[in-house]
Amino acid sequence: MKIGFIGTGVMGTGIINNLLKHGNDVTVYNRTKAHAQAVLDQGAKWAATPAAATTGNEIVFTMVGFPQDVEEVYYGQAGVLAVAQPGQYLVDMTTSRPSLAQRIATDGEKKGTHVIDAPVSGGDVGAKNGTLTVMLGGQRADVDAIAPVLDQFSASRHYFGPAGSGQHTKAANQIMIAGTMTGMTEMLVYAKQAGLDLNEVIKTVGGGAAANWSLSNYGPRVLRGDYTPGFFAKHFLKDLRIALEEADKMDLDLPATKEAKRLYEELVDGDGLGSDGTQALIKLWWK
């Protein structure tokens, strides 16, 4: 299948490599070409603009950093919608605002395209191993049509309703992760202060009722002093801000999520560590 892929970050690279392994013809665009070299070395083709990555491809995936990046990619002069043709599938995997997903769907439908919001969960490990969870919004028939391609880089996919529904689900997912990340961090801080063997603590806690993905994947990295991003702290902060914006629209107060946002603001905006992984939260205690 001919696929365009816009965004070759940590997650995008893993997904693209899986698409290439399944024999797809993949053309990629990234703002910095050097950051696409890993997938170009695996056989991906280069496009100089988002429009060039869109032209002639059956499916176009986008996976960029922030909602403003999504807007630029889709609505820019050399953007996706400038050249999109009837029948193409436009799939945004960025964690973004539900309202933006709805806007892109409305404008894409005017051009006869099939627009899907499809944020994912599973981190760099899931992207590399093809075991991501995909959260889907859009027309059910459109989702079903591209399901075989989604299955090439995911272990599960879940449809939630019209445009924006995938983004709402990802917001709920990030609210949950906020709790596991702050819980893991405070657990390690407490255990260290109590003089416990932290490797044994992770094994013990991970084998009981407190087991969770953040602990098993990021706990060992913290103990190795490995703060490379499986998921950027600055992107997680963006996600929490979106989740809380949506909660405000629904008259919901989420105090635990607000506290997680405050802590990540201290890490990202205060300490300038936004390009570290989310596990770097512990640096607020372990300076």
Buried (B, 14 or more C-beta within 10 A) or exposed (E): BEBBBBBBBBBBBBBBBBBBEBEBBBBBBBBEEEBBBBBBEBBBEBBEBBBBBBBEBBBBBBBBBBBEBBBBBBBBEBBBBBBBEEEBBBBBBBBBBBBBBBBBBEBBBEBEBBBBBBBBBBBBEBBBEBBBBBBBBBBEEBBEBBBEBBBBBBEEBEBBBBBBBBBBBBBBBBBBBBBBBBBBBEBBBEBBEEEEEBEEBBEEBBEEEEEBBBBBBBBBBBBEEEBEBBBBBBBBBBBBBBBBEBBEEEEEEBEEBBEBBEBBBBBBEEBEBBBBBBBBBBBBEEE
